[in-house]
Amino acid sequence: ELENQLTTKCKTLDELKQSLALNGSAEQTPETISLRTAELCEMADSIVSQVAQLKTSMQSILEQWKVYDEVYAEVSLMTTRYLYCIDQCKPSVVSLEALKKQVKTLQ
């Protein structure tokens, strides 16, 4: 989206440059206008370059988040399995009376 906006602004800048070249301005000399439009073009090129760098950086970050999500899902599943195993392996809690009764039965 940002790239599309930059492209539109660059086209608008080129149209303005052509319009000023044809019409001229009483307040500004052609040299001043030319310098200012050149500065704007350089700024636009710089922004386009920064957007490209940002896009590359964001793609790298997105890939890292995908890896993180995959590993997180795997760890979450393993944790759930371990919790289930621990829950199943717990000895049932019995009272002292129940243990005494069981000892008598076994004797």
ZITASUL-V477561 format. One record per run of one state. SS is the DSSP state (helix for helix, strand for strand, loop for the rest). FROM is the first residue (numbers start at 0). LEN is the number of residues. If there is no record, write none. Layout:
[[SS & FROM & LEN] [SS & FROM & LEN]]
//
This chain:
[[loop & 0 & 1] [helix & 1 & 22] [loop & 23 & 6] [helix & 29 & 60] [loop & 89 & 6] [helix & 95 & 11] [loop & 106 & 1]]
//
